[in-house]
């Protein structure tokens, strides 16, 4: 089984998600947009899972790990709600391409 360095995997996932988000804004085909958004979600999922593993390995105690996981999940949920609000307020003014890049 291959072992990957977690830090390198997070960095590659972050860089890939930024490049895919920019690619999403310039696509002209609907199916390419859906595919690229799926890939962005997969890369973000890999990054989120890897960062949780690194945090849990380096936490000083079990309670610190619980609090960190709670804060991470709360902020992740808050980001989803915030993007929904921004989309409602700004999507008609900016257009979906500009909004997609700015929200990513």
N, C-alpha and C positions, 0 to 999 in steps of 0.2 A: 504494500500500500504506500502511496506517495504522501509525503508530509510537506505541507506548505508553511512558510513563515506567516503568521497571522498579520503582522504589521504590513508586510508587503502585499498580502491579499487585500487588506483594507485600502491601502493606497491605490492599488490597481482598480479596485471597485469604485473608488471615489472619482478617479480620473476618467474611467470608462463611463460612469453615470453622467458626468459633465459633457463628455463628447457626444453621448447619445442624446442628451437633452438638446444640445445645439443642433444635432442632426434632425431631431423631431421637428424643429422649427422650420427647416428648409425643405422637408419632403413635400412632394406634390401628389402623391398617391395615398389614398385612404388606407390600403392594406399595409403599406410600408409604415405609415404612422402608427397603426395598431401594433405592428410587430416591434417597432422601435420602443413604443411605450411599454410593451410587455418586457422587453429586455432591460429597460430602465428599472422597472419594478423588481426584476430578478436580481439585478446588480445591487440595488438598495437593500434587498433582503439579505444578500450575502454579506454586505457591509454591516448591517444591523446585527446579524447573528455573530459575526466575527468579533465585533466590538463588545458584545455581551460576554463572550467567552473570555476575552482578554481582561475585561473588568472583573469577572468573577474569579479568575485566577489570581489577580493582584490585590483583591480586596483584603483588608486586614482582619476582618471578622465577618461572621455570618450576617450580623445586623447591618453592617455597612453595605454588604452585597445586596441585601433586600432593599435598603433605602435607595441605592443606586439604580437598581432595576426598576423600582417604582417611579423614580424621577425620569428615567429614560422613557418608560412607556407613557407616562403622563405628558411629557413634552412631545412625544411622537403623535399622540392623539390631539394635542393642542395644535400642532402643525397642520394636521389634516383639516381641522375646523377652520383655522386661520386661512388656509388656501381656499376653502370653500367660500368664505366671506369675501376674500379678495377677488375671486372669480366672479362672484355676483356683482361686486361693485365696479370692477375694472374691465371686464371682458369686452363689453360693448365699446368702450372708449379706446382700448389698445389694440384689439384684434387678437385672435387666438394664437398667432405665431409669436408675437411679442410677449404675450402673457405666459406662454409655455416656457420660453427661455427665462423670463424673470422669476417665475415660480419655481423653477428647477434650481 
